[in-house]
Amino acid sequence: MTPWLHALNAITGKDRTLDDWMRAGRRMVDLKRAYSIACGITKADDTIGKRFFQAIPKGGTKAHVPPLDQLISRYYALRGWDAEGRPATSR
């Protein structure tokens, strides 16, 4: 049993598995996203500050600007959301 799992079970008085807690976490993220969508948040709002789109002049990531659109699409896919970032209603 991992320390985090033991702590969560002790705090809540529950006897849950790691899979139970991971599923609960996924539900929380999906619910937060669904609420944001209901409030008018869209894929266009999933961005980062302008500074992160400026290539730095030197160092290990010199002139590299991350492909944010690709990263967001990959994140949506990993979460099981559709291309617009909407969670599946079946979970």
Phi and psi restraints in degrees (value plus and minus 20) as a CYANA .aco file:
   2 THR   PHI     -92.9   -52.9
   2 THR   PSI     135.2   175.2
   3 PRO   PHI     -77.6   -37.6
   3 PRO   PSI     -58.2   -18.2
   4 TRP   PHI     -86.2   -46.2
   4 TRP   PSI     -61.4   -21.4
   5 LEU   PHI     -83.9   -43.9
   5 LEU   PSI     -64.3   -24.3
   6 HIS   PHI     -81.3   -41.3
   6 HIS   PSI     -63.8   -23.8
   7 ALA   PHI     -84.3   -44.3
   7 ALA   PSI     -65.5   -25.5
   8 LEU   PHI     -80.9   -40.9
   8 LEU   PSI     -63.3   -23.3
   9 ASN   PHI     -85.9   -45.9
   9 ASN   PSI     -59.3   -19.3
  10 ALA   PHI     -87.5   -47.5
  10 ALA   PSI     -62.6   -22.6
  11 ILE   PHI     -86.1   -46.1
  11 ILE   PSI     -61.1   -21.1
  12 THR   PHI    -110.5   -70.5
  12 THR   PSI     -34.5     5.5
  13 GLY   PHI      54.4    94.4
  13 GLY   PSI      -5.9    34.1
  14 LYS   PHI    -120.6   -80.6
  14 LYS   PSI     143.3   183.3
  15 ASP   PHI    -142.0  -102.0
  15 ASP   PSI      57.0    97.0
  16 ARG   PHI    -124.4   -84.4
  16 ARG   PSI     134.7   174.7
  17 THR   PHI    -106.5   -66.5
  17 THR   PSI     148.2   188.2
  18 LEU   PHI     -79.8   -39.8
  18 LEU   PSI     -60.0   -20.0
  19 ASP   PHI     -81.5   -41.5
  19 ASP   PSI     -59.3   -19.3
  20 ASP   PHI     -79.6   -39.6
  20 ASP   PSI     -66.2   -26.2
  21 TRP   PHI     -88.8   -48.8
  21 TRP   PSI     -57.6   -17.6
  22 MET   PHI     -84.8   -44.8
  22 MET   PSI     -61.4   -21.4
  23 ARG   PHI     -83.2   -43.2
  23 ARG   PSI     -61.1   -21.1
  24 ALA   PHI     -83.3   -43.3
  24 ALA   PSI     -60.7   -20.7
  25 GLY   PHI     -83.0   -43.0
  25 GLY   PSI     -62.9   -22.9
  26 ARG   PHI     -81.5   -41.5
  26 ARG   PSI     -61.2   -21.2
  27 ARG   PHI     -82.3   -42.3
  27 ARG   PSI     -61.5   -21.5
  28 MET   PHI     -82.4   -42.4
  28 MET   PSI     -64.4   -24.4
  29 VAL   PHI     -84.2   -44.2
  29 VAL   PSI     -62.6   -22.6
  30 ASP   PHI     -83.0   -43.0
  30 ASP   PSI     -61.9   -21.9
  31 LEU   PHI     -85.6   -45.6
  31 LEU   PSI     -61.1   -21.1
  32 LYS   PHI     -81.5   -41.5
  32 LYS   PSI     -62.5   -22.5
  33 ARG   PHI     -85.7   -45.7
  33 ARG   PSI     -63.6   -23.6
  34 ALA   PHI     -81.0   -41.0
  34 ALA   PSI     -60.1   -20.1
  35 TYR   PHI     -84.3   -44.3
  35 TYR   PSI     -63.6   -23.6
  36 SER   PHI     -79.9   -39.9
  36 SER   PSI     -62.1   -22.1
  37 ILE   PHI     -83.3   -43.3
  37 ILE   PSI     -61.9   -21.9
  38 ALA   PHI     -82.4   -42.4
  38 ALA   PSI     -46.8    -6.8
  39 CYS   PHI    -108.7   -68.7
  39 CYS   PSI     -16.5    23.5
  40 GLY   PHI      81.3   121.3
  40 GLY   PSI     -17.5    22.5
  41 ILE   PHI     -93.0   -53.0
  41 ILE   PSI     116.1   156.1
  42 THR   PHI    -146.4  -106.4
  42 THR   PSI     158.3   198.3
  43 LYS   PHI     -76.4   -36.4
  43 LYS   PSI     -54.4   -14.4
  44 ALA   PHI     -81.9   -41.9
  44 ALA   PSI     -43.8    -3.8
  45 ASP   PHI    -103.7   -63.7
  45 ASP   PSI     -31.4     8.6
  46 ASP   PHI    -102.8   -62.8
  46 ASP   PSI      65.7   105.7
  47 THR   PHI    -164.7  -124.7
  47 THR   PSI     159.2   199.2
  48 ILE   PHI    -147.5  -107.5
  48 ILE   PSI     152.7   192.7
  49 GLY   PHI     -80.1   -40.1
  49 GLY   PSI     131.3   171.3
  50 LYS   PHI     -75.9   -35.9
  50 LYS   PSI     -52.7   -12.7
  51 ARG   PHI     -78.4   -38.4
  51 ARG   PSI     -52.2   -12.2
  52 PHE   PHI     -92.6   -52.6
  52 PHE   PSI     -31.2     8.8
  53 PHE   PHI    -116.0   -76.0
  53 PHE   PSI     -17.4    22.6
  54 GLN   PHI    -117.1   -77.1
  54 GLN   PSI     104.9   144.9
  55 ALA   PHI     -87.7   -47.7
  55 ALA   PSI     114.6   154.6
  56 ILE   PHI    -100.9   -60.9
  56 ILE   PSI     127.3   167.3
  57 PRO   PHI     -95.8   -55.8
  57 PRO   PSI     -38.8     1.2
  58 LYS   PHI    -172.0  -132.0
  58 LYS   PSI     149.2   189.2
  59 GLY   PHI      82.8   122.8
  59 GLY   PSI    -195.0  -155.0
  60 GLY   PHI     -83.4   -43.4
  60 GLY   PSI     -44.8    -4.8
  61 THR   PHI    -133.0   -93.0
  61 THR   PSI       8.7    48.7
  62 LYS   PHI     -69.2   -29.2
  62 LYS   PSI     109.2   149.2
  63 ALA   PHI      42.7    82.7
  63 ALA   PSI      -6.7    33.3
  64 HIS   PHI    -114.3   -74.3
  64 HIS   PSI     108.0   148.0
  65 VAL   PHI    -139.6   -99.6
  65 VAL   PSI     102.0   142.0
  66 PRO   PHI     -83.9   -43.9
  66 PRO   PSI     122.7   162.7
  67 PRO   PHI     -99.2   -59.2
  67 PRO   PSI      60.0   100.0
  68 LEU   PHI     -77.2   -37.2
  68 LEU   PSI     -61.4   -21.4
  69 ASP   PHI     -78.8   -38.8
  69 ASP   PSI     -62.4   -22.4
  70 GLN   PHI     -86.8   -46.8
  70 GLN   PSI     -60.5   -20.5
  71 LEU   PHI     -85.7   -45.7
  71 LEU   PSI     -60.3   -20.3
  72 ILE   PHI     -85.6   -45.6
  72 ILE   PSI     -63.5   -23.5
  73 SER   PHI     -80.9   -40.9
  73 SER   PSI     -61.5   -21.5
  74 ARG   PHI     -84.9   -44.9
  74 ARG   PSI     -62.2   -22.2
  75 TYR   PHI     -80.0   -40.0
  75 TYR   PSI     -66.6   -26.6
  76 TYR   PHI     -77.4   -37.4
  76 TYR   PSI     -64.8   -24.8
  77 ALA   PHI     -83.2   -43.2
  77 ALA   PSI     -63.2   -23.2
  78 LEU   PHI     -83.9   -43.9
  78 LEU   PSI     -52.6   -12.6
  79 ARG   PHI     -99.9   -59.9
  79 ARG   PSI     -33.4     6.6
  80 GLY   PHI      63.4   103.4
  80 GLY   PSI       2.3    42.3
  81 TRP   PHI    -113.6   -73.6
  81 TRP   PSI     143.6   183.6
  82 ASP   PHI     -98.6   -58.6
  82 ASP   PSI    -199.5  -159.5
  83 ALA   PHI     -82.9   -42.9
  83 ALA   PSI     -40.6    -0.6
  84 GLU   PHI    -115.9   -75.9
  84 GLU   PSI     -17.4    22.6
  85 GLY   PHI      67.5   107.5
  85 GLY   PSI      -1.5    38.5
  86 ARG   PHI    -110.8   -70.8
  86 ARG   PSI     106.7   146.7
  87 PRO   PHI     -85.1   -45.1
  87 PRO   PSI     130.7   170.7
  88 ALA   PHI     -87.4   -47.4
  88 ALA   PSI     121.1   161.1
  89 THR   PHI    -102.0   -62.0
  89 THR   PSI     -29.3    10.7
  90 SER   PHI    -104.8   -64.8
  90 SER   PSI     -24.2    15.8
